[in-house]
Amino acid sequence: MTPPLDSTPGPAGHAALRARLQDALRVAMRAREAPAVSALRTALSALDNASAVAQTAAHVPVEGLSADVPRRELTEGEAIAILQAEADERREAMETYMRLGRDPEANRLRAELAALAPFLE
């Protein structure tokens, strides 16, 4: 049974999930599992994009100063929802490919789904 989702922002839930994704990515890269590498990289990028802060006039860089702004901390629930959306996109595309008889593409997406599944349980 999985532990309950943490709804408070902070490094505990989101950082732990991100670390697990990065560990799985390293393993997949060493094993040269291209579908898993693709799915895990995309998932990590989606988490990065979701934690980005919208750039406003206050964030416009001034010459010689850093343009870095703190990122928004995601809750574990938000991070899981993002991963679920990634999985749902792949599932829908896989079903479309299967209906069109494009088995190689459907099989690639099935492998990507399998790489994301352990993080959604």
C-alpha positions in Angstrom: 0.0 0.0 0.0 1.3 3.4 -0.9 1.6 6.1 1.7 -0.9 9.0 1.6 -0.1 11.9 -0.6 1.5 14.9 1.2 -0.4 18.1 0.3 2.1 20.5 1.9 4.6 22.2 -0.3 8.2 21.5 0.3 11.0 19.2 -0.5 9.8 16.1 1.3 7.3 14.6 -1.2 8.2 16.2 -4.4 12.0 16.0 -4.0 11.7 12.3 -3.0 9.7 11.5 -6.1 12.1 13.5 -8.3 15.0 11.7 -6.8 13.3 8.3 -7.5 12.7 9.4 -11.1 16.3 10.5 -11.5 17.6 7.2 -10.1 15.3 5.3 -12.5 16.6 7.4 -15.4 20.2 6.6 -14.6 19.4 2.8 -14.5 17.5 3.1 -17.8 20.3 5.0 -19.4 22.8 2.3 -18.3 20.6 -0.4 -19.6 20.1 1.5 -22.9 16.3 1.3 -22.5 15.3 4.1 -24.9 11.5 4.1 -24.2 12.1 4.3 -20.4 14.8 7.1 -20.9 12.4 9.1 -23.0 9.4 8.7 -20.6 11.5 9.5 -17.5 13.2 12.6 -19.1 9.8 13.9 -20.3 8.3 13.3 -16.8 11.2 15.2 -15.1 10.8 18.0 -17.6 7.1 18.3 -17.0 7.8 18.6 -13.2 10.4 21.3 -14.0 8.0 23.2 -16.2 5.2 23.0 -13.5 7.5 24.4 -10.9 8.6 27.4 -13.0 7.5 30.8 -11.9 5.9 33.0 -14.4 8.2 35.8 -15.5 6.9 39.2 -14.6 8.5 42.7 -14.8 9.9 42.1 -11.4 11.9 39.1 -12.8 13.3 40.8 -15.8 17.1 40.6 -15.5 19.1 43.7 -15.1 22.5 43.9 -16.8 25.1 42.2 -14.6 22.5 40.7 -12.2 21.3 37.2 -12.0 17.9 36.4 -13.6 17.4 33.4 -11.3 14.2 33.3 -9.3 13.1 30.7 -6.8 11.0 27.9 -8.2 7.6 27.1 -6.9 7.6 24.0 -4.7 5.1 21.4 -5.9 3.2 19.2 -3.4 3.5 15.4 -3.8 -0.1 15.4 -5.0 0.6 17.9 -7.7 3.7 16.0 -8.8 1.7 12.7 -9.0 -1.0 14.5 -11.0 1.6 15.7 -13.5 2.9 12.2 -13.9 -0.6 10.8 -14.2 -1.2 13.3 -17.0 2.0 12.2 -18.8 0.8 8.6 -18.5 -2.7 9.5 -19.7 -1.3 11.2 -22.8 0.8 8.1 -23.6 -2.2 5.8 -23.1 -4.4 7.8 -25.4 -1.7 7.9 -28.1 -1.1 4.2 -27.7 -4.8 3.4 -28.2 -4.9 5.6 -31.3 -1.8 3.9 -32.7 -3.4 0.5 -32.0 -6.6 1.5 -33.8 -4.5 2.6 -36.8 -2.5 -0.7 -36.8 0.8 1.0 -36.0 2.1 -1.6 -33.6 5.7 -0.4 -33.3 4.6 3.0 -32.1 2.0 1.5 -29.8 4.6 -0.9 -28.3 7.0 2.0 -27.7 4.3 3.9 -25.8 3.4 0.7 -23.9 7.1 0.5 -22.8 7.1 4.2 -21.8 3.9 3.6 -19.7 5.6 0.7 -18.0 8.5 2.9 -17.0 6.1 5.5 -15.4 3.9 2.9 -13.7 6.0 2.4 -10.6 5.7 6.1 -9.7 1.9 6.1 -10.0 1.2 3.3 -7.5 
